[in-house]
Amino acid sequence: MSLFLRRATRPLLGAVGYRPALARHASTFRNFARPRRVLGPIAAVGLLSAGGLAVLSAAPPASGETESTAPTGLSPAGEPKPLASSSLARVPFNQLLRSYFVYTTLSFPFVVDYAPALLDFLIKIPVVGTLTVWGVRHTFFAQFVGGETAEELLPLMRDLRQQNKASILTYNVEVDEAPGAEAQWKRNIDETKRSIEVMGQYAAGQGGIVAIKLTALVPHATALENISKYLVSARKSSSVPYPGTPEPIDVSILQGTAKGLPDPPAADIAEIRAMYEGAREIARTAKEYDIKLLVDAEHTWFQPVVDAITLALQQEFNTKPSYFAPPKATVYGTFQSYLVRNPAHVRAQLALAKAGGYALGVKLVRGAYHGQELAHAAEHGLPAPVWAEKPETDACYNSIVRLLLADIASAKGKSGTAVVFGTHNRESVETILEGMVGEGLAVREGDRVRIKPEVEGRVAVAQLYGMHDNLTDYVAERLVASSPVATKCIPYGSIDEVMPYLGRRAIENKSVLGGKGGASEERQRMGAELWRRIKGMVAL
């Protein structure tokens, strides 16, 4: 969905100091890990027995919660029934143990808090560092990352397709604020284009989705922050809360055609314009292969640049309407519902798209930087840009779901707006399903919802790989269309490249630990299935 923790909060696995040590261990680690994959389950069992099984024994499955129970939506009382997972029963026992260990670990906030320092210490010790990286690879990396290369993901994507699930392929690297990281950004452009080619060949003209991080395409993070400040100051006064919403002046600044403004910092704007040209290369490749391109969101102090480039790409690459067809979205921007600006921001971008005659592509998410946004605002004496409480974020997300579905339904489905709903929240999924039926975009067929042909390809519901498979199964089973609507976002990259991503997964699960849908719920799902299998073995 996107999104890092190098400033206000140090990530569980993604601190800057890890990269040099990881590079030293990389070749040893790969030679050590690949021939001995059988040790992964053994290591997982050992770690599990050290503490995880105590939780398993205390948490048998809830009454009536079995893998054979088909999800049927709302109960007579109006409450969502517990979700079974049709795919969980197919997961090998050793993978269940791994998942249970990972989510048991993430269920303890102190582990997330102290792991950065511990890993930083261990990874610098000869031999111990190699073993530490190997352990991360066979637990957290295996849980949340599809593989090291785009090609490695092909069997996984085919397997998901057999389950009526689509895939979002994402090369999960980001801006690196460490010294000496400048040369990587050009390689990131090439690798992102290659991931689009792999997805295009896999999809074979049937459409596919690739997510990108624009911030991985710039040499220095300071350029992002400095030009973001410049863009905000150059805009006309707006009622949209910080960081505002992109305007045509943003695109003019990117393209060097703006007049009557003070000159932006020369070195910084040169880097951002190079970033923009790299993004255009990627978007051209996506257009060539008929691939949807999802632009991930960032911290608010980077977001104005990301918004400006996304707007420029949408104006250039999202198809204009014709007599025979509505406009078609190739480039999708990410809209974060934990930001106070989001309702006004979405409305402003819908209006801009209609005025410009192009399709608005939206990836709607809640957001992954709440703690960092609060810390940054406090540090700089700024108002918090995020909602104070999670229910406010939930209400914002669901209201925008209804707004976007109503827009898709407008003009008899010819508005061109297209949405990827990124959510791990059951209530939001029900809001999407009910909204599609209510707006006439889909019809009920018993317990299922069939999407109308003119809407197919314009609505997707996505969850992250390694998380909430039961919710993905539910969407796959309830929504009927000629192509999958349920979608998994699958990151890939070498272990050192995706360390920040793994850190976010830990932080996100910690942040929602006290509510529904966090690490505790995932642990309970895995524990229930393990318990079911163990009871079956004992019965034999």
DOGU-37246 format. One record per residue (C-alpha): residue in one letter; x, y, z. Coordinates in steps of 0.5 Angstrom, whole numbers, padded with zeros to 4 digits, always signed. Layout:
BEGIN
AXYZ;...
//
This chain:
BEGIN
M+0000+0000+0000;S+0007+0005+0003;L+0012+0007+0007;F+0021+0010+0012;L+0023+0010+0019;R+0030+0013+0019;R+0028+0019+0022;A+0024+0020+0028;T+0023+0012+0030;R+0029+0007+0028;P+0026+0001+0025;L+0026-0006+0027;L+0030-0008+0022;G+0032-0002+0017;A+0037+0002+0021;V+0042+0006+0016;G+0047+0003+0020;Y+0045-0004+0018;R+0047-0004+0011;P+0055-0004+0011;A+0054-0010+0016;L+0049-0013+0011;A+0054-0012+0005;R+0060-0015+0009;H+0055-0021+0010;A+0052-0022+0004;S+0056-0027+0000;T+0057-0031+0006;F+0050-0031+0008;R+0047-0033+0001;N+0052-0039+0001;F+0050-0041+0008;A+0043-0040+0007;R+0041-0043+0000;P+0044-0050+0001;R+0041-0051+0008;R+0034-0049+0007;V+0032-0055+0011;L+0035-0051+0017;G+0029-0046+0017;P+0024-0050+0020;I+0028-0053+0025;A+0030-0046+0027;A+0023-0044+0027;V+0021-0050+0031;G+0027-0048+0036;L+0025-0041+0037;L+0017-0043+0038;S+0019-0048+0043;A+0023-0043+0047;G+0016-0039+0048;G+0011-0039+0043;L+0008-0045+0044;A+0006-0043+0051;V+0002-0038+0048;L-0001-0043+0043;S-0003-0048+0048;A-0007-0042+0052;A-0010-0040+0045;P-0015-0046+0042;P-0019-0044+0036;A-0025-0040+0038;S-0032-0044+0038;G-0034-0045+0031;E-0028-0042+0027;T-0025-0048+0023;E-0022-0048+0016;S-0028-0051+0013;T-0033-0045+0015;A-0035-0041+0009;P-0035-0034+0010;T-0042-0031+0009;G-0041-0023+0010;L-0046-0021+0016;S-0049-0025+0021;P-0056-0024+0023;A-0054-0019+0028;G-0051-0015+0023;E-0044-0016+0026;P-0039-0019+0021;K-0038-0027+0022;P-0031-0029+0024;L-0027-0030+0017;A-0024-0037+0016;S-0019-0038+0011;S-0019-0043+0005;S-0012-0042+0004;L-0009-0043+0011;A-0011-0051+0010;R-0006-0051+0005;V+0000-0048+0008;P+0005-0053+0010;F+0006-0054+0017;N+0013-0051+0018;Q+0011-0045+0014;L+0005-0044+0020;L+0010-0045+0025;R+0014-0039+0022;S+0008-0035+0021;Y+0006-0036+0028;F+0013-0035+0031;V+0014-0028+0027;Y+0007-0026+0029;T+0008-0028+0037;T+0015-0024+0036;L+0011-0018+0034;S+0006-0019+0039;F+0011-0016+0044;P+0012-0009+0044;F+0019-0009+0048;V+0021-0014+0042;V+0020-0009+0037;D+0023-0003+0041;Y+0029-0006+0043;A+0031-0011+0037;P+0034-0005+0033;A+0040-0004+0038;L+0040-0012+0039;L+0041-0013+0031;D+0045-0007+0030;F+0050-0011+0035;L+0049-0018+0033;I+0050-0016+0026;K+0057-0013+0027;I+0060-0020+0030;P+0063-0024+0025;V+0060-0031+0024;V+0054-0029+0029;G+0052-0023+0024;T+0052-0028+0018;L+0047-0033+0023;T+0043-0027+0025;V+0042-0025+0017;W+0040-0032+0016;G+0035-0032+0022;V+0032-0026+0019;R+0032-0029+0012;H+0028-0035+0014;T+0023-0032+0019;F+0021-0024+0017;F+0024-0024+0010;A+0020-0031+0008;Q+0014-0028+0012;F+0013-0021+0008;V+0018-0022+0002;G+0016-0026-0004;G+0024-0027-0006;E+0030-0023-0008;T+0028-0022-0016;A+0022-0021-0020;E+0023-0028-0023;E+0023-0031-0017;L+0016-0029-0016;L+0013-0032-0022;P+0011-0039-0019;L+0008-0035-0013;M+0004-0030-0017;R+0001-0036-0021;D-0001-0040-0015;L-0005-0034-0013;R-0008-0033-0020;Q-0010-0040-0019;Q-0014-0038-0012;N-0017-0032-0016;K-0012-0027-0013;A-0008-0022-0017;S-0001-0019-0015;I+0002-0013-0015;L+0009-0013-0016;T+0014-0008-0012;Y+0021-0007-0012;N+0021-0005-0005;V+0027+0000-0004;E+0027+0007-0002;V+0031+0013-0001;D+0037+0012+0003;E+0039+0017+0007;A+0046+0014+0009;P+0052+0017+0006;G+0055+0014+0000;A+0048+0011-0003;E+0048+0016-0009;A+0049+0011-0014;Q+0044+0007-0013;W+0038+0011-0015;K+0040+0010-0023;R+0040+0002-0021;N+0033+0003-0018;I+0030+0006-0025;D+0033+0000-0029;E+0030-0005-0024;T+0023-0002-0023;K+0023-0002-0031;R+0025-0009-0031;S+0020-0011-0026;I+0015-0008-0031;E+0017-0012-0036;V+0017-0019-0032;M+0010-0017-0030;G+0008-0015-0037;Q+0010-0022-0040;Y+0007-0025-0034;A+0000-0022-0035;A+0001-0023-0043;G-0004-0017-0044;Q-0009-0018-0039;G-0007-0012-0035;G-0002-0013-0029;I+0000-0008-0023;V+0007-0006-0021;A+0008-0001-0015;I+0014+0004-0015;K+0017+0008-0009;L+0019+0015-0013;T+0024+0017-0007;A+0028+0011-0009;L+0030+0015-0015;V+0033+0021-0012;P+0040+0021-0010;H+0039+0025-0004;A+0034+0025+0001;T+0035+0033+0003;A+0033+0035-0004;L+0026+0031-0003;E+0025+0035+0003;N+0028+0042+0001;I+0023+0042-0006;S+0017+0040-0002;K+0018+0046+0002;Y+0019+0050-0004;L+0013+0047-0008;V+0008+0048-0002;S+0010+0056-0001;A+0009+0057-0009;R+0002+0054-0009;K-0004+0059-0008;S-0007+0059-0001;S-0011+0053+0000;S-0016+0050+0005;V-0013+0044+0004;P-0009+0042+0010;Y-0002+0041+0010;P+0002+0038+0006;G-0004+0041+0001;T-0006+0038-0005;P-0002+0039-0012;E-0004+0044-0017;P-0002+0046-0024;I+0004+0050-0021;D+0007+0044-0019;V+0008+0041-0025;S+0010+0048-0028;I+0016+0048-0023;L+0018+0041-0025;Q+0018+0042-0032;G+0022+0049-0031;T+0016+0053-0034;A+0014+0057-0028;K+0014+0064-0028;G+0014+0070-0023;L+0017+0065-0018;P+0024+0065-0014;D+0029+0060-0016;P+0029+0054-0013;P+0035+0051-0010;A+0039+0049-0016;A+0042+0043-0014;D+0036+0040-0011;I+0031+0042-0017;A+0036+0039-0021;E+0036+0032-0017;I+0028+0033-0017;R+0028+0034-0025;A+0032+0028-0026;M+0028+0024-0021;Y+0022+0026-0025;E+0025+0024-0032;G+0026+0017-0029;A+0019+0017-0027;R+0017+0018-0034;E+0022+0013-0037;I+0018+0008-0032;A+0011+0010-0034;R+0013+0010-0041;T+0015+0002-0040;A+0008+0001-0036;K+0004+0004-0041;E+0008+0000-0047;Y+0006-0007-0043;D-0001-0004-0041;I+0001-0005-0033;K-0002+0000-0028;L+0003+0004-0024;L+0002+0005-0017;V+0006+0011-0014;D+0007+0010-0006;A+0006+0015-0001;E+0011+0018+0003;H+0012+0022+0010;T+0009+0029+0009;W+0016+0032+0009;F+0017+0029+0002;Q+0010+0028+0000;P+0009+0035-0004;V+0015+0032-0009;V+0011+0025-0010;D+0005+0029-0011;A+0007+0033-0016;I+0011+0028-0020;T+0004+0023-0020;L+0000+0029-0022;A+0005+0030-0028;L+0005+0023-0030;Q-0003+0022-0029;Q-0004+0028-0034;E+0001+0025-0039;F+0000+0018-0039;N-0007+0017-0036;T-0012+0016-0043;K-0016+0022-0045;P-0023+0020-0046;S-0026+0018-0053;Y-0033+0017-0056;F-0032+0010-0055;A-0029+0009-0048;P-0028+0013-0042;P-0021+0015-0040;K-0016+0010-0037;A-0012+0010-0031;T-0005+0008-0032;V-0001+0012-0026;Y-0005+0011-0019;G-0003+0016-0013;T-0003+0014-0006;F-0008+0017-0002;Q-0007+0016+0006;S-0013+0017+0010;Y-0010+0018+0017;L-0008+0025+0014;V-0013+0030+0016;R-0012+0033+0009;N-0015+0027+0005;P-0022+0028+0004;A-0021+0035+0001;H-0015+0032-0003;V-0019+0027-0006;R-0024+0032-0008;A-0019+0037-0011;Q-0016+0031-0015;L-0022+0029-0018;A-0024+0036-0020;L-0017+0037-0023;A-0018+0030-0027;K-0025+0032-0029;A-0022+0039-0032;G-0016+0036-0035;G-0020+0030-0038;Y-0016+0025-0036;A-0017+0019-0031;L-0016+0019-0024;G-0012+0013-0021;V-0013+0012-0013;K-0009+0007-0009;L-0013+0009-0002;V-0010+0007+0004;R-0010+0008+0012;G-0002+0010+0012;A+0004+0007+0016;Y+0008+0013+0019;H+0003+0016+0024;G+0008+0016+0030;Q+0013+0019+0026;E+0009+0024+0023;L+0007+0026+0030;A+0014+0026+0032;H+0016+0030+0026;A+0011+0035+0028;A+0013+0036+0035;E+0020+0037+0033;H+0019+0042+0028;G+0013+0046+0032;L+0008+0044+0027;P+0000+0042+0028;A+0000+0034+0027;P-0002+0033+0020;V-0005+0026+0022;W-0012+0024+0026;A-0011+0024+0033;E-0015+0017+0034;K-0015+0011+0029;P-0023+0011+0029;E-0022+0018+0026;T-0018+0015+0020;D-0023+0009+0020;A-0028+0014+0019;C-0024+0018+0014;Y-0022+0012+0010;N-0030+0009+0009;S-0032+0016+0007;I-0027+0016+0002;V-0029+0009-0001;R-0036+0012-0001;L-0034+0018-0005;L-0030+0014-0010;L-0035+0009-0012;A-0040+0014-0013;D-0035+0018-0018;I-0034+0011-0021;A-0042+0010-0022;S-0043+0017-0025;A-0044+0019-0032;K-0046+0011-0032;G-0039+0009-0031;K-0036+0013-0035;S-0032+0017-0031;G-0025+0014-0032;T-0024+0014-0024;A-0020+0007-0022;V-0019+0005-0015;V-0014+0000-0011;F-0017-0001-0004;G-0011-0003+0000;T-0014-0005+0007;H-0013-0010+0012;N-0020-0008+0016;R-0026-0012+0015;E-0031-0007+0016;S-0028-0003+0010;V-0028-0009+0006;E-0036-0009+0008;T-0036-0002+0006;I-0033-0003-0001;L-0038-0009-0002;E-0044-0006+0000;G-0042+0001-0004;M-0041-0003-0010;V-0048-0006-0010;G-0051+0001-0007;E-0048+0005-0013;G-0050+0000-0018;L-0043-0002-0020;A-0045-0010-0018;V-0051-0014-0016;R-0052-0019-0011;E-0052-0027-0013;G-0054-0030-0007;D-0048-0029-0002;R-0043-0027-0008;V-0043-0020-0011;R-0042-0020-0019;I-0038-0014-0021;K-0041-0011-0028;P-0037-0011-0034;E-0036-0004-0035;V-0033-0003-0028;E-0028-0009-0028;G-0021-0007-0028;R-0023-0001-0025;V-0024-0004-0017;A-0019-0008-0014;V-0018-0010-0006;A-0011-0011-0004;Q-0007-0014+0002;L+0000-0014+0004;Y+0003-0021+0002;G+0004-0025+0009;M-0002-0021+0012;H-0009-0023+0013;D-0010-0028+0008;N-0017-0030+0011;L-0019-0023+0009;T-0016-0024+0002;D-0020-0031+0001;Y-0026-0027+0003;V-0026-0022-0002;A-0024-0028-0007;E-0029-0032-0006;R-0035-0026-0005;L-0033-0022-0011;V-0034-0025-0018;A-0031-0022-0024;S-0028-0024-0030;S-0021-0023-0027;P-0019-0023-0020;V-0021-0017-0015;A-0017-0020-0009;T-0010-0018-0010;K-0004-0019-0006;C+0002-0014-0006;I+0008-0018-0006;P+0015-0014-0005;Y+0022-0017-0007;G+0029-0015-0006;S+0035-0017-0003;I+0035-0018+0004;D+0039-0011+0006;E+0035-0007+0001;V+0028-0009+0004;M+0030-0009+0011;P+0027-0002+0012;Y+0020-0005+0009;L+0021-0011+0015;G+0022-0005+0020;R+0015-0002+0018;R+0011-0009+0018;A+0014-0009+0025;I+0012-0002+0027;E+0005-0003+0024;N+0003-0009+0028;K+0006-0006+0034;S+0001+0000+0033;V-0005-0004+0032;L-0003-0009+0037;G-0009-0006+0042;G-0014-0007+0036;K-0017-0012+0031;G-0013-0014+0025;G-0006-0013+0028;A+0000-0018+0030;S-0005-0022+0036;E-0010-0023+0031;E-0005-0026+0026;R-0002-0030+0031;Q-0009-0033+0034;R-0011-0035+0027;M-0004-0039+0026;G-0005-0042+0033;A-0012-0044+0031;E-0010-0048+0025;L-0004-0051+0029;W-0008-0053+0034;R-0013-0056+0029;R-0008-0060+0026;I-0004-0062+0032;K-0011-0065+0035;G-0012-0069+0028;M-0005-0072+0029;V-0007-0074+0036;A-0013-0077+0035;L-0010-0081+0029;
//
